[in-house]
């Protein structure tokens, strides 16, 4: 495994990750890692932004079947009835030769899709109190689609 570190680019809000064997990819403000070279399993170390700081295993060969998540989406806080809740998007890697893939969200209550709840922000209603809420994020790239869910949290009233 090869370890790479993130460093902020001057004059911008993106982050560049560099590796020894010519591997480089950027993490944009949309929290999407953009791969441009490399094909060996490695560890990606993200130093900033702090919300994504950590070390993540990554195998670029997996990109052949679509985007690969490095960190799942997270809820911005505990879900409470009538209080808007935002999702911190997942951190993804995708083939740098492709355009940035679109992402979509689907909020779920007790593992069942909530009709119409497909945005980055969701406000739990009274009928969600006591249920487990999570959001599923899907990214569709040239090789296909990939999906990852946030941890579930119980909706308070």
C-alpha positions as CSV (number, residue, x, y, z in Angstrom):
1,X,0.0,0.0,0.0
2,X,1.1,3.5,-0.8
3,X,0.1,6.5,1.4
4,X,-0.7,9.9,0.0
5,X,-1.5,13.2,1.7
6,X,-3.9,16.0,1.0
7,X,-2.7,19.6,0.7
8,X,-4.8,22.6,-0.1
9,X,-4.2,24.2,-3.5
10,X,-3.3,27.9,-3.4
11,X,-6.1,30.2,-4.4
12,X,-8.8,27.5,-4.5
13,X,-11.0,25.4,-2.4
14,X,-10.0,22.1,-3.8
15,X,-7.5,19.7,-2.3
16,X,-4.7,17.9,-4.2
17,X,-3.6,14.4,-3.2
18,X,-0.3,13.2,-4.6
19,X,1.4,9.8,-4.6
20,X,4.8,8.6,-5.4
21,X,4.2,6.7,-8.7
22,X,2.6,9.7,-10.5
23,X,-0.7,9.2,-8.8
24,X,-2.7,12.4,-8.3
25,X,-6.3,13.3,-7.8
26,X,-8.2,16.2,-6.4
27,X,-10.9,16.4,-3.8
28,X,-13.3,19.2,-5.0
29,X,-15.5,21.3,-2.7
30,X,-18.2,18.9,-3.7
31,X,-16.3,16.2,-1.8
32,X,-15.5,14.1,-4.8
33,X,-12.1,12.6,-5.3
34,X,-10.9,12.9,-8.9
35,X,-8.4,10.2,-10.0
36,X,-6.0,10.9,-12.8
37,X,-3.4,8.1,-12.7
38,X,-2.4,5.1,-10.8
39,X,-3.6,1.5,-10.5
40,X,-2.2,0.0,-7.3
41,X,-4.1,-0.4,-4.0
42,X,-3.2,2.5,-1.6
43,X,-4.2,4.4,1.5
44,X,-5.6,7.9,0.9
45,X,-4.9,10.3,3.8
46,X,-7.1,13.4,3.8
47,X,-5.8,16.2,6.0
48,X,-8.4,18.8,5.2
49,X,-11.2,19.7,5.4
50,X,-11.4,18.3,8.9
51,X,-14.9,16.8,8.3
52,X,-13.2,14.4,5.9
53,X,-9.8,14.0,7.7
54,X,-8.7,10.4,8.0
55,X,-7.0,7.6,6.1
56,X,-9.1,5.5,3.7
57,X,-8.1,2.3,1.8
58,X,-8.6,2.7,-2.0
59,X,-8.1,0.4,-4.9
60,X,-8.2,2.4,-8.2
61,X,-8.9,-0.8,-10.1
62,X,-12.4,-0.7,-8.6
63,X,-13.2,2.4,-10.7
64,X,-13.8,0.1,-13.7
65,X,-17.3,-0.6,-12.3
66,X,-18.1,3.0,-11.3
67,X,-17.3,5.5,-8.6
68,X,-15.9,4.3,-5.3
69,X,-16.8,5.8,-1.9
70,X,-14.0,6.6,0.6
71,X,-16.2,7.9,3.4
72,X,-20.0,7.5,3.7
73,X,-22.4,10.4,4.0
74,X,-23.2,11.8,7.5
75,X,-26.2,13.5,9.0
76,X,-25.5,17.0,10.2
77,X,-26.9,16.3,13.6
78,X,-29.5,14.3,15.5
79,X,-32.8,14.1,13.7
80,X,-35.6,16.0,15.4
81,X,-39.2,16.5,14.2
82,X,-39.7,19.8,12.3
83,X,-35.9,20.6,12.4
84,X,-34.2,20.6,9.0
85,X,-31.4,18.1,8.7
86,X,-28.6,18.2,6.2
87,X,-26.4,15.5,4.8
88,X,-22.7,15.9,4.6
89,X,-22.0,14.2,1.2
90,X,-19.9,11.1,1.0
91,X,-16.3,11.3,-0.2
92,X,-16.0,9.6,-3.6
93,X,-13.3,8.7,-6.1
94,X,-14.1,8.5,-9.8
95,X,-12.2,8.2,-13.0
96,X,-10.5,11.5,-13.7
97,X,-10.9,11.0,-17.5
98,X,-14.6,11.3,-17.0
99,X,-16.7,14.3,-16.1
100,X,-17.8,14.8,-12.5
101,X,-20.5,12.2,-11.9
102,X,-23.9,13.4,-10.6
103,X,-25.0,12.4,-7.1
104,X,-28.5,11.9,-5.8
105,X,-29.9,11.4,-2.3
106,X,-32.9,9.4,-1.0
107,X,-33.9,9.7,2.6
108,X,-35.3,6.6,4.3
109,X,-37.3,5.9,7.4
110,X,-36.8,2.5,8.9
111,X,-35.2,1.5,5.6
112,X,-38.1,2.5,3.4
113,X,-37.8,5.4,0.9
114,X,-39.6,8.5,2.0
115,X,-41.6,9.7,-1.1
116,X,-40.2,13.0,-2.4
117,X,-37.3,13.2,0.1
118,X,-34.5,13.4,-2.5
119,X,-32.6,16.5,-1.6
120,X,-29.6,17.2,0.5
121,X,-31.8,18.7,3.2
122,X,-34.8,16.9,4.9
123,X,-37.1,17.9,7.7
124,X,-38.5,15.0,9.6
125,X,-42.2,15.1,10.3
126,X,-44.2,13.9,13.3
127,X,-44.9,10.5,11.6
128,X,-41.1,9.9,11.6
129,X,-40.7,10.3,15.4
130,X,-39.2,7.1,16.8
131,X,-38.1,5.7,13.5
132,X,-34.6,5.2,12.2
133,X,-33.7,7.9,9.6
134,X,-30.8,7.6,7.1
135,X,-29.9,9.0,3.7
136,X,-28.7,6.9,0.8
137,X,-26.3,8.6,-1.7
138,X,-25.9,7.4,-5.2
139,X,-23.2,8.5,-7.6
140,X,-23.4,7.5,-11.3
141,X,-20.2,7.5,-13.3
142,X,-19.0,6.1,-16.7
143,X,-18.6,2.6,-15.3
144,X,-21.9,2.5,-13.5
145,X,-23.6,3.6,-10.3
146,X,-22.5,3.2,-6.7
147,X,-24.6,3.6,-3.5
148,X,-23.7,4.1,0.1
149,X,-25.9,4.9,3.1
150,X,-25.3,7.1,6.2
151,X,-25.5,5.6,9.6
152,X,-29.1,5.5,10.9
153,X,-30.3,7.7,13.8
154,X,-33.6,7.7,15.7
155,X,-35.8,10.7,15.1
156,X,-36.7,12.6,18.3
157,X,-39.8,14.6,18.8
